[in-house]
Amino acid sequence: MGLFDKLISRFIGRNESSQSTQPELEIKEEASDYVTVTITGPAAPSVEVSDTEVAERVREHAFVLTTDPPTLKTADQWWNEDTHKRRRRDGSEKAYLWLLPFIPVEIAKLKQLQDAQEWGPHGALGIAKELRALIRERRKSKEPYQELLHSLYGACIAKDLSASLEFEGTQPHHMAQFVDINDFEQVKLDYMRIGYLCTKSLSKTDVKWLIEVFGEPADHQSFDALWPHIRQNAIARYCWSQLRRSNESAKSLGLPQKTMQGWLVELAKQNIGYYKEWQERVIAREAYQAELATSLDAAWSATHQPFIVADIETTGLNAETDEVLEFAAVLVTPDGTITREFSTIVRASILVPAEITRITGITQDAIDQEGRPLADAMKAFAMFAGAHPVFFHNAPFDKKFIKKAISLTKMNFDNPIHDTLPMARQAWPSLSTYNLASLAQHVAAPAPTHRALADAKATLFVLLAARRVVMSNSLEDSSNKIA
């Protein structure tokens, strides 16, 4: 990466491994001493968001309009990652400040809890886990553990508070720096007043221990219900800081200033839209998974009858402009035995590209001397396949060329077509690639040669190996369920 690239990378805050969610960068070199750099942010949501939805969301944040807390000094932030790491590195007692009033300092200093404090309130469940282990040890040795149990209770409340800080897509680990640590001065974690029903991070065992030691609480209330100003002040502080920053940028560009109401409306509309888009993707993914499961079930079932494994070679990768050069197939019994073979070269209407000859070995002379017209070749392939199900590796590619051939020859070919690629994925989900050559190597099959018959046999070898794995896994799962 050159100096200019490094500067640009630092400017937009990404590195070479950044994903597509980052802003796109366009660099135009012009006939001058200047370079034009255009940075494009992520597109706005494409789904429709109603005014009613936005209004309801903004009402949830109405307190922001009337609450404008002062900016916090670093020392007053509940938790700041850089400050926290520096304090831990320096061995400062202030590294434990964020834990108050949730856990007493003497408990926080226990050796077993040190590593779990690395991420502050966002790692509070790690602290709770270590406290549970210590409590079990105390219970086993019949030693007192009330102070540990109260600290476990506090760690779970701290985790819930941290999670509640999430605001319109801004994550809790960022929002925690807008919480004023001084707001905790009046907080007292009284189990009899707060109870356990509103504390989500408590486990069933935690609740059992609490009741055993402290009894049934008089009430059940959430931390936020008792001290709403802590979360609300943090969110308001964040919103006003963002609005000021936005308006400062707008002012420098001569753009109109925004009001807090307008800023909240814009933010809510954007995030509702993003959430809807995410939901659509989840629904689409679930539908795809269901369709894939059905397709795989049908494919595996098709191997329990006589079936065809086929392959084609083509003049290129584009079914619209390229043509089939070769058809090949094998007829297979349910036990995997090849009973018949078929192979024919097709007389393409275009010259065979030199690169295709290099890859496949199919020359123009071979096409001219041995090639059959597409209609004859397609008819012979269809007659060989009969009514049997047909398997291709990466079937969508082959199906496009088959569909084109059917259209050109006015023939019928409605055999069920299955794809061995997702079948291989099901059998070996952790492989880095699923091209036929790599799969053949993985199962110790003869390497494909980019001739249709050899590749069809390699595909069959992979299919049978995948079937053995999937059947073995299915039997193992069934045994485990019975056990």
BASE-915219 format. One record per residue (C-alpha): residue in one letter; x, z, y. Coordinates in pm, whole numbers, plus 50000, padded with zeros to 5 digits. Example, Ala and Ser with C-alpha at 12.3 -4.5 7.8 and 13.67 -1.06 7.14 Angstrom:
REM residues 2
("A"; (51230; 50780; 49550)) ("S"; (51367; 50714; 49894)) 
//
This chain:
REM residues 483
("M"; (50000; 50000; 50000)) ("G"; (50149; 49892; 50335)) ("L"; (50160; 50093; 50656)) ("F"; (49854; 49922; 50801)) ("D"; (49658; 49982; 50478)) ("K"; (49758; 50349; 50483)) ("L"; (49640; 50386; 50841)) ("I"; (49308; 50221; 50762)) ("S"; (49269; 50434; 50451)) ("R"; (49324; 50752; 50651)) ("F"; (49091; 50632; 50924)) ("I"; (48795; 50579; 50694)) ("G"; (48882; 50875; 50472)) ("R"; (48925; 50709; 50136)) ("N"; (49194; 50607; 49891)) ("E"; (49242; 50315; 49658)) ("S"; (49018; 50467; 49392)) ("S"; (48717; 50510; 49624)) ("Q"; (48382; 50402; 49489)) ("S"; (48131; 50160; 49638)) ("T"; (47941; 50440; 49808)) ("Q"; (48214; 50451; 50073)) ("P"; (48193; 50238; 50387)) ("E"; (48296; 49877; 50342)) ("L"; (48597; 49752; 50536)) ("E"; (48631; 49400; 50670)) ("I"; (48957; 49292; 50836)) ("K"; (48975; 48968; 51034)) ("E"; (49308; 48834; 51149)) ("E"; (49264; 48626; 51461)) ("A"; (49493; 48396; 51659)) ("S"; (49611; 48674; 51887)) ("D"; (49803; 48998; 51879)) ("Y"; (49493; 49189; 51766)) ("V"; (49325; 49255; 51435)) ("T"; (48949; 49312; 51426)) ("V"; (48841; 49591; 51191)) ("T"; (48472; 49626; 51104)) ("I"; (48356; 49934; 50912)) ("T"; (48008; 49914; 50764)) ("G"; (47837; 50231; 50644)) ("P"; (47594; 50255; 50350)) ("A"; (47268; 50069; 50397)) ("A"; (46953; 50259; 50488)) ("P"; (46709; 50331; 50203)) ("S"; (46509; 50026; 50101)) ("V"; (46196; 50218; 49993)) ("E"; (45903; 50290; 50221)) ("V"; (45875; 50641; 50365)) ("S"; (45549; 50742; 50533)) ("D"; (45522; 50930; 50863)) ("T"; (45322; 51199; 50681)) ("E"; (45606; 51263; 50438)) ("V"; (45855; 51288; 50721)) ("A"; (45632; 51518; 50925)) ("E"; (45588; 51756; 50630)) ("R"; (45963; 51769; 50573)) ("V"; (46040; 51829; 50941)) ("R"; (45787; 52115; 50951)) ("E"; (45996; 52291; 50686)) ("H"; (46284; 52290; 50934)) ("A"; (46077; 52382; 51242)) ("F"; (46287; 52696; 51297)) ("V"; (46581; 52474; 51392)) ("L"; (46401; 52364; 51710)) ("T"; (46396; 52718; 51848)) ("T"; (46719; 52852; 51697)) ("D"; (47055; 52754; 51842)) ("P"; (47317; 53007; 51728)) ("P"; (47665; 53001; 51881)) ("T"; (47947; 52822; 51704)) ("L"; (48133; 53047; 51463)) ("K"; (48497; 53140; 51483)) ("T"; (48689; 53086; 51159)) ("A"; (48714; 53463; 51105)) ("D"; (48333; 53491; 51118)) ("Q"; (48256; 53222; 50860)) ("W"; (48114; 53356; 50534)) ("W"; (48334; 53122; 50336)) ("N"; (48572; 52845; 50429)) ("E"; (48778; 52686; 50152)) ("D"; (49101; 52643; 50351)) ("T"; (49082; 52994; 50499)) ("H"; (48999; 53146; 50162)) ("K"; (49293; 52977; 49988)) ("R"; (49531; 53085; 50263)) ("R"; (49411; 53445; 50241)) ("R"; (49451; 53448; 49862)) ("R"; (49796; 53294; 49890)) ("D"; (49900; 53557; 50145)) ("G"; (49749; 53842; 49940)) ("S"; (49525; 53938; 50233)) ("E"; (49247; 54191; 50186)) ("K"; (49027; 53953; 50385)) ("A"; (49011; 53729; 50079)) ("Y"; (48742; 53969; 49950)) ("L"; (48528; 53972; 50266)) ("W"; (48287; 53704; 50147)) ("L"; (48192; 53924; 49849)) ("L"; (48044; 54198; 50066)) ("P"; (47777; 54329; 50032)) ("F"; (47732; 54163; 49690)) ("I"; (48024; 54325; 49509)) ("P"; (48231; 54630; 49611)) ("V"; (48596; 54559; 49686)) ("E"; (48719; 54786; 49407)) ("I"; (48523; 54576; 49154)) ("A"; (48627; 54249; 49317)) ("K"; (48992; 54346; 49274)) ("L"; (48963; 54374; 48895)) ("K"; (49216; 54146; 48726)) ("Q"; (48950; 53977; 48511)) ("L"; (48761; 53858; 48821)) ("Q"; (49049; 53703; 49016)) ("D"; (49041; 53346; 48884)) ("A"; (48663; 53329; 48917)) ("Q"; (48691; 53393; 49292)) ("E"; (48880; 53070; 49360)) ("W"; (48569; 52884; 49481)) ("G"; (48402; 53171; 49662)) ("P"; (48021; 53193; 49647)) ("H"; (48001; 52859; 49467)) ("G"; (48190; 53014; 49175)) ("A"; (47980; 53329; 49169)) ("L"; (47844; 53244; 48824)) ("G"; (48202; 53258; 48698)) ("I"; (48228; 53611; 48838)) ("A"; (47897; 53698; 48671)) ("K"; (48030; 53566; 48339)) ("E"; (48340; 53788; 48359)) ("L"; (48130; 54088; 48455)) ("R"; (47904; 54033; 48155)) ("A"; (48210; 54037; 47929)) ("L"; (48328; 54364; 48085)) ("I"; (47982; 54519; 48050)) ("R"; (47968; 54426; 47681)) ("E"; (48304; 54596; 47629)) ("R"; (48180; 54910; 47808)) ("R"; (47855; 54912; 47610)) ("K"; (48043; 54870; 47284)) ("S"; (48274; 55163; 47364)) ("K"; (47981; 55361; 47508)) ("E"; (48147; 55390; 47851)) ("P"; (47956; 55392; 48186)) ("Y"; (47899; 55048; 48331)) ("Q"; (47640; 55100; 48607)) ("E"; (47874; 54983; 48886)) ("L"; (47962; 54668; 48690)) ("L"; (47594; 54595; 48629)) ("H"; (47513; 54634; 48997)) ("S"; (47800; 54397; 49079)) ("L"; (47667; 54147; 48824)) ("Y"; (47331; 54169; 49000)) ("G"; (47503; 54105; 49333)) ("A"; (47703; 53808; 49200)) ("C"; (47381; 53641; 49082)) ("I"; (47215; 53697; 49419)) ("A"; (47522; 53552; 49592)) ("K"; (47495; 53242; 49372)) ("D"; (47127; 53201; 49457)) ("L"; (47199; 53238; 49827)) ("S"; (47476; 52981; 49806)) ("A"; (47247; 52734; 49627)) ("S"; (46972; 52787; 49888)) ("L"; (47203; 52660; 50163)) ("E"; (47175; 52299; 50046)) ("F"; (47024; 52108; 50335)) ("E"; (46908; 51746; 50336)) ("G"; (47187; 51622; 50114)) ("T"; (47460; 51845; 50262)) ("Q"; (47597; 52052; 49977)) ("P"; (47621; 52435; 49975)) ("H"; (48003; 52436; 49963)) ("H"; (48000; 52274; 50308)) ("M"; (47707; 52472; 50448)) ("A"; (47865; 52811; 50363)) ("Q"; (48101; 52780; 50660)) ("F"; (47798; 52789; 50893)) ("V"; (47687; 53130; 50761)) ("D"; (47785; 53417; 50992)) ("I"; (47945; 53688; 50780)) ("N"; (47831; 53942; 51039)) ("D"; (47469; 53866; 50944)) ("F"; (47530; 54057; 50621)) ("E"; (47593; 54388; 50799)) ("Q"; (47231; 54497; 50766)) ("V"; (47195; 54375; 50406)) ("K"; (47165; 54632; 50131)) ("L"; (47109; 54511; 49776)) ("D"; (46843; 54752; 49654)) ("Y"; (46743; 54659; 49299)) ("M"; (46418; 54859; 49323)) ("R"; (46319; 54655; 49628)) ("I"; (46447; 54310; 49532)) ("G"; (46380; 54322; 49158)) ("Y"; (46472; 54041; 48922)) ("L"; (46190; 53784; 48911)) ("C"; (46309; 53598; 49222)) ("T"; (46679; 53588; 49125)) ("K"; (46719; 53266; 48925)) ("S"; (47080; 53319; 48820)) ("L"; (47004; 53635; 48621)) ("S"; (46994; 53579; 48245)) ("K"; (46744; 53743; 48010)) ("T"; (47018; 53976; 47891)) ("D"; (47101; 54070; 48251)) ("V"; (46738; 54165; 48312)) ("K"; (46725; 54366; 47990)) ("W"; (47033; 54565; 48096)) ("L"; (46898; 54620; 48448)) ("I"; (46571; 54760; 48319)) ("E"; (46751; 54981; 48066)) ("V"; (46980; 55130; 48332)) ("F"; (46777; 55124; 48655)) ("G"; (46420; 55097; 48530)) ("E"; (46140; 54862; 48631)) ("P"; (46166; 54774; 49003)) ("A"; (45890; 54860; 49248)) ("D"; (45882; 54505; 49388)) ("H"; (46019; 54154; 49338)) ("Q"; (46134; 53964; 49647)) ("S"; (46385; 53689; 49711)) ("F"; (46693; 53744; 49924)) ("D"; (46568; 53477; 50163)) ("A"; (46231; 53648; 50204)) ("L"; (46402; 53974; 50304)) ("W"; (46673; 53824; 50524)) ("P"; (46554; 53474; 50623)) ("H"; (46772; 53468; 50936)) ("I"; (47092; 53431; 50729)) ("R"; (47000; 53094; 50581)) ("Q"; (46804; 52977; 50884)) ("N"; (47085; 53056; 51128)) ("A"; (47330; 52867; 50908)) ("I"; (47109; 52559; 50887)) ("A"; (47030; 52567; 51259)) ("R"; (47400; 52608; 51342)) ("Y"; (47482; 52307; 51125)) ("C"; (47203; 52092; 51275)) ("W"; (47293; 52163; 51636)) ("S"; (47663; 52100; 51570)) ("Q"; (47577; 51764; 51412)) ("L"; (47340; 51671; 51696)) ("R"; (47603; 51750; 51960)) ("R"; (47860; 51544; 51776)) ("S"; (47616; 51255; 51743)) ("N"; (47526; 51269; 52112)) ("E"; (47891; 51286; 52218)) ("S"; (47957; 50965; 52023)) ("A"; (47645; 50805; 52166)) ("K"; (47746; 50901; 52520)) ("S"; (48090; 50745; 52483)) ("L"; (47923; 50421; 52372)) ("G"; (47660; 50430; 52646)) ("L"; (47378; 50488; 52398)) ("P"; (47073; 50713; 52460)) ("Q"; (47089; 51081; 52362)) ("K"; (46878; 51219; 52078)) ("T"; (46659; 51527; 52080)) ("M"; (46671; 51772; 51792)) ("Q"; (46319; 51666; 51695)) ("G"; (46423; 51301; 51684)) ("W"; (46743; 51380; 51496)) ("L"; (46554; 51581; 51231)) ("V"; (46295; 51304; 51190)) ("E"; (46569; 51046; 51138)) ("L"; (46756; 51268; 50891)) ("A"; (46441; 51356; 50693)) ("K"; (46329; 50993; 50671)) ("Q"; (46670; 50883; 50548)) ("N"; (46698; 51152; 50282)) ("I"; (46342; 51115; 50157)) ("G"; (46419; 50745; 50116)) ("Y"; (46743; 50812; 49930)) ("Y"; (46563; 51059; 49700)) ("K"; (46292; 50805; 49623)) ("E"; (46554; 50543; 49545)) ("W"; (46726; 50789; 49313)) ("Q"; (46395; 50863; 49138)) ("E"; (46337; 50490; 49090)) ("R"; (46682; 50456; 48936)) ("V"; (46614; 50750; 48704)) ("I"; (46282; 50598; 48593)) ("A"; (46445; 50258; 48542)) ("R"; (46729; 50418; 48346)) ("E"; (46485; 50608; 48123)) ("A"; (46286; 50289; 48063)) ("Y"; (46607; 50105; 47977)) ("Q"; (46714; 50378; 47736)) ("A"; (46374; 50371; 47567)) ("E"; (46385; 49991; 47541)) ("L"; (46741; 50005; 47407)) ("A"; (46645; 50264; 47144)) ("T"; (46357; 50045; 47027)) ("S"; (46584; 49739; 47025)) ("L"; (46852; 49920; 46823)) ("D"; (46597; 50047; 46570)) ("A"; (46472; 49691; 46523)) ("A"; (46828; 49558; 46490)) ("W"; (46932; 49809; 46225)) ("S"; (46609; 49746; 46034)) ("A"; (46683; 49371; 46042)) ("T"; (47003; 49428; 45843)) ("H"; (46801; 49557; 45546)) ("Q"; (46680; 49205; 45468)) ("P"; (46868; 48873; 45448)) ("F"; (47000; 48799; 45798)) ("I"; (47213; 48553; 45994)) ("V"; (47528; 48627; 46192)) ("A"; (47612; 48342; 46427)) ("D"; (47846; 48233; 46703)) ("I"; (47883; 47938; 46937)) ("E"; (48173; 47789; 47130)) ("T"; (48109; 47629; 47467)) ("T"; (48282; 47419; 47733)) ("G"; (48267; 47714; 47974)) ("L"; (48084; 48029; 48072)) ("N"; (47798; 47887; 48280)) ("A"; (47497; 47785; 48073)) ("E"; (47360; 47579; 48361)) ("T"; (47660; 47346; 48383)) ("D"; (47845; 47394; 48051)) ("E"; (47749; 47288; 47701)) ("V"; (47768; 47401; 47338)) ("L"; (48073; 47270; 47150)) ("E"; (48020; 47434; 46814)) ("F"; (47754; 47617; 46612)) ("A"; (47843; 47839; 46316)) ("A"; (47659; 48098; 46110)) ("V"; (47664; 48288; 45784)) ("L"; (47368; 48398; 45572)) ("V"; (47413; 48759; 45461)) ("T"; (47238; 48975; 45202)) ("P"; (47134; 49333; 45289)) ("D"; (47445; 49465; 45112)) ("G"; (47671; 49255; 45337)) ("T"; (47755; 48966; 45103)) ("I"; (47787; 48617; 45253)) ("T"; (47586; 48371; 45043)) ("R"; (47604; 48058; 45261)) ("E"; (47803; 47927; 45556)) ("F"; (47724; 47675; 45828)) ("S"; (47946; 47510; 46090)) ("T"; (47915; 47199; 46304)) ("I"; (48084; 47054; 46610)) ("V"; (47862; 46923; 46890)) ("R"; (47925; 46603; 47083)) ("A"; (47913; 46739; 47436)) ("S"; (47827; 46501; 47719)) ("I"; (48120; 46626; 47926)) ("L"; (48490; 46615; 47846)) ("V"; (48636; 46924; 47682)) ("P"; (48835; 47114; 47947)) ("A"; (49204; 47156; 47863)) ("E"; (49170; 47536; 47889)) ("I"; (48891; 47536; 47631)) ("T"; (49104; 47325; 47397)) ("R"; (49389; 47573; 47443)) ("I"; (49162; 47869; 47362)) ("T"; (48955; 47720; 47076)) ("G"; (49171; 47442; 46941)) ("I"; (48874; 47203; 46971)) ("T"; (49009; 46875; 47108)) ("Q"; (48829; 46582; 47265)) ("D"; (48936; 46367; 46967)) ("A"; (48766; 46611; 46728)) ("I"; (48451; 46596; 46939)) ("D"; (48456; 46216; 46943)) ("Q"; (48519; 46184; 46568)) ("E"; (48323; 46478; 46420)) ("G"; (48075; 46581; 46686)) ("R"; (47704; 46555; 46620)) ("P"; (47445; 46493; 46891)) ("L"; (47307; 46819; 47027)) ("A"; (46961; 46752; 46881)) ("D"; (47104; 46703; 46529)) ("A"; (47333; 47006; 46557)) ("M"; (47056; 47230; 46691)) ("K"; (46817; 47113; 46419)) ("A"; (47074; 47182; 46148)) ("F"; (47147; 47528; 46292)) ("A"; (46775; 47609; 46306)) ("M"; (46721; 47490; 45948)) ("F"; (47011; 47705; 45827)) ("A"; (46877; 48012; 46011)) ("G"; (46527; 47958; 45873)) ("A"; (46304; 48252; 45969)) ("H"; (46581; 48510; 45935)) ("P"; (46683; 48746; 46216)) ("V"; (46999; 48627; 46394)) ("F"; (47284; 48844; 46524)) ("F"; (47528; 48745; 46797)) ("H"; (47798; 48954; 46963)) ("N"; (47709; 48982; 47333)) ("A"; (47387; 48797; 47254)) ("P"; (47270; 48740; 47616)) ("F"; (47555; 48490; 47659)) ("D"; (47466; 48293; 47345)) ("K"; (47091; 48312; 47414)) ("K"; (47134; 48131; 47747)) ("F"; (47302; 47836; 47576)) ("I"; (47053; 47840; 47287)) ("K"; (46765; 47841; 47534)) ("K"; (46916; 47544; 47719)) ("A"; (46968; 47355; 47391)) ("I"; (46608; 47422; 47289)) ("S"; (46487; 47291; 47624)) ("L"; (46698; 46974; 47601)) ("T"; (46604; 46898; 47241)) ("K"; (46236; 47000; 47264)) ("M"; (46279; 47216; 46952)) ("N"; (46136; 47550; 46847)) ("F"; (46365; 47843; 46770)) ("D"; (46181; 48173; 46785)) ("N"; (46390; 48379; 46543)) ("P"; (46442; 48745; 46639)) ("I"; (46785; 48767; 46805)) ("H"; (46984; 49091; 46801)) ("D"; (47300; 49192; 46981)) ("T"; (47585; 49360; 46793)) ("L"; (47749; 49484; 47114)) ("P"; (47509; 49778; 47183)) ("M"; (47511; 49846; 46809)) ("A"; (47888; 49888; 46828)) ("R"; (47847; 50112; 47133)) ("Q"; (47612; 50335; 46936)) ("A"; (47858; 50359; 46650)) ("W"; (48170; 50418; 46863)) ("P"; (48055; 50548; 47204)) ("S"; (48402; 50649; 47322)) ("L"; (48581; 50313; 47297)) ("S"; (48723; 50173; 47620)) ("T"; (48618; 49815; 47548)) ("Y"; (48370; 49639; 47320)) ("N"; (48489; 49280; 47318)) ("L"; (48495; 49125; 46972)) ("A"; (48874; 49112; 46941)) ("S"; (48911; 49484; 47020)) ("L"; (48629; 49582; 46785)) ("A"; (48774; 49370; 46506)) ("Q"; (49106; 49546; 46550)) ("H"; (48930; 49884; 46556)) ("V"; (48765; 49822; 46216)) ("A"; (49063; 49634; 46067)) ("A"; (48870; 49306; 46047)) ("P"; (49033; 48961; 46057)) ("A"; (49096; 48878; 46422)) ("P"; (48852; 48632; 46584)) ("T"; (49007; 48294; 46660)) ("H"; (48760; 48149; 46913)) ("R"; (48629; 47919; 46642)) ("A"; (48264; 47983; 46578)) ("L"; (48274; 48041; 46201)) ("A"; (48573; 48277; 46212)) ("D"; (48415; 48470; 46501)) ("A"; (48080; 48492; 46319)) ("K"; (48261; 48647; 46020)) ("A"; (48446; 48890; 46247)) ("T"; (48113; 48985; 46403)) ("L"; (47967; 49049; 46057)) ("F"; (48263; 49269; 45966)) ("V"; (48211; 49476; 46285)) ("L"; (47834; 49494; 46227)) ("L"; (47872; 49626; 45873)) ("A"; (48130; 49884; 45981)) ("A"; (47904; 49997; 46264)) ("R"; (47611; 50026; 46023)) ("R"; (47811; 50252; 45795)) ("V"; (47901; 50481; 46086)) ("V"; (47547; 50500; 46224)) ("M"; (47398; 50563; 45879)) ("S"; (47655; 50836; 45813)) ("N"; (47582; 51000; 46148)) ("S"; (47209; 50980; 46083)) ("L"; (47245; 51149; 45745)) ("E"; (47465; 51420; 45899)) ("D"; (47209; 51484; 46175)) ("S"; (46932; 51510; 45915)) ("S"; (47135; 51758; 45710)) ("N"; (47202; 51971; 46018)) ("K"; (46833; 51979; 46106)) ("I"; (46742; 52088; 45754)) ("A"; (47014; 52354; 45759)) 
//
